[in-house]
Amino acid sequence: MDLQSIRRDYNIGHLTEADVPNTPFTLFESWLSNAVECGLNSDPTAMTVATVDSQGQPSQRIVLLKGFDESGLRFFTNKQSHKGKDLALNPKVSCHFAWLALERQVHFRGHAEPLSEQQNDDYFYSRPFESQIAALISNQSQPIGSRDELVKYYQDQLEQYQGKQVPRPKHWGGYRIVPSEVEFWQGGEHRLHDRFLYRLESNGDWVVQRLQP
């Protein structure tokens, strides 16, 4: 493939100083709502989460955003997974949203903190029964002999818990990503992209500045 010849221009719009509010969450909510309403992305809440292990090796994976407010972004996972083990050693984290059909990206950098047991229960029991069973039976990131083995265990547990409450695994729960920096990127013509970076000051205020593309 001639990858060097694959290119397109970005000309949907601009992000100007007048469009940038005092807090990044106001703009993030607007952009996320736009991504959901446009229907151009089948997973508008998908975000790439990056962690670092004890050897300094970064890893990335896609998870789904399950809530946010001024305190940060929330997602849920098996805490014995690769990312869970990384966060137990080093809570520094970054996450990235790519709404490429809208020529927009958002990048958060900060740290992750665990959610409360009540928050974990509330979300776990809002999930479909089948998803609860999947969380119960999966030792996420660990090897398994075959898919047939996984499916059999899943079917066995489906039958066992029919009509019963599925116990939430104690190692299954959520994190809040508390950002210290948030960057917004809007594609621009001739690669003159609009980029604005928010930084959180010690007094709790956000300072924003335009970055070169």
N, C-alpha and C positions, 0 to 999 in steps of 0.2 A: 504493500500500500504506500502511496505517496502522501504521507501524513502532513508534509510541509505545505501541501496545496489546499488542505482543508482549513477553511477560515470563513468567518462571516463578520459583518460589521454590526455594531450595537447602536441602535437609533430609536429605541422606544421612548426614551425620555431622559430627564436630567434630575439630579438631586442638588438643590441649591441651599444656600444659607437660610433662606426664608422657609424652607421645608423642614429644617432641623429644630425640634423642640428641645426643652431643657433637660428632659430625661430620655434615655434611649428606649425605655419600654413603651413610651407613647408611639414612637415611630415604628418599633418592632410590631406592636399590635396592629397598626395600620397596614404594614406590609404583609403580615401573616394573614390578616383578614382578606386582603386583596388576593393573595395566593389561593386561599380556600374558595373564595367567590368565583374566581376566574375559571376554576376547574381545569387549569392547564397542567396541573401536577397531580398525579394519582395519590401521592403521599406528601401533602404540603407541610405536615408536622414532622417529617423525617429530618433528623439532624445527625451529623457525623460527630461522634464524641471521641476525642483523643486523650489517652492517658500515657503514663510513662512507668516502666517497671523498675525494679531495683538495680538493673544494669544500665539504666538510662535509655533503654530501647522504647521508642514510641509505638503505640498501636492505635488503630482507628477502627471504628465500627459504626453502623447506623442504628439509632434507636429512635423511638417516637416520643416527641414532646407531649407530656400529659397535663401540663398546667404551668402557669407563670403569673407572677405579680412583681411588684417593685423589689421583692426580696430575692428573686431569682427564678430559674427554670427548673421544672421537676420532670424526672423520668424514673422508671422502675426497671429492676433487673434482678437476676440471681447474684447475690453478693459473693458467692464462691466462684463466679465466672472470672475470666481473665481480667476484665475491667474492674470487677469488684476487688480482686486481689491487688491490682495496681493502686486503686484508690485507698485501700487500707494502709498502704505504704507511703503513698504520695498523693495527697488530695488535690494537687494542682491539676487543672483540667482545661480543655478548650472544646468548644463545640461550634459547628458551622452549618448554616442553612444555605442551600443553593436552589434558588427559584430561577433557573436559567431561562425558562421561557419568558420570564418577565425581566430578564437581564439584571437580576438582583442577587446579592449575597449578603449574609450577616454573619459576623464572627464574634463569639463571646470568649473571653479569657478570664479565668478566676480560679476558685476552688470549689470542691464538692463537699457537702455535709449531709449526713444521713437524715432522712425524714423520721418522724416519730412512729411508734408502733401503731398508734391510732390512724395516722395517715396511711400507713401501709395496709392495715386492715380495710379501711374505707375503700381504697382503690382495688385491692385484691377481690373483694366481694362485689364490686361493681362489674367485674369482668364476666364474660360468658362462662358457664360451667365447664365447657370443653377447654377453655384457656386456663382455668384454674387447675384442671387435671394436668395439663401440659407443664405448668410451672411446678407442680408437685413431683412429677416423675423425672424431670430433666436434671441431670448433673451437668449443667451448662459448661461447655468447653472441654469436657472430659471425653476420652475415646469410647467408642462403642463398636461392637462387632459387626452389626448390620442394621439396616433400616427395619428389617422384619423384627428384630429383637426389640427395637424401640417401640414400634407399633403394637406389638403383643403386650408389652408392659402398659402402654397407654390404654389399650382396650380392656385389660384386666382391671385397671384402676377406675375406668369409666363404669364398669359393672359394679365394682365394690362400693362406689360412692353415690350410686343412683339414689335420689331421694334423701341424701344426707348432706351435711355441711362439709365441704372440703377443708381440711386444716391448712391454713397458710403456712408454708415452710418458713421457719424462723430466719433462714438465710435469704429469703426473698423479700425485697423491699425497695425503697426509693431513695433518691438523692436530690438535693437542691444544688444547682450550679449557681453560686454567688459570684457575679461578675465584677471584675475590677476594670475591665476594658470591653468596649463593644464597638465594632467597626461595621459601617454600612457601606456597601459598594453598589453603585448603579452604573451599568455599562454605558460607555459614551462613544460617539463617532471617532474614528481614526485612533482608537485606543486611548482617548482622552477621558478616562473614566472619572466619575465623581466618587470620592471616598471621604468619609467623615469618621473620625475616631473620638469616642467618648472615653474619658478617664475619670475614675472615681477618686476624689480628693479625700483627705483625712477627716474633713469636716462633714462628709456625706454628700457634698455637692458634686455634680458632674461637670467636667470641663470638656468642651468639644472643639476640635480643630479639623480643618480640611487637610487631607494628605494628597501628595502628588500621585498620579496614577502609576 
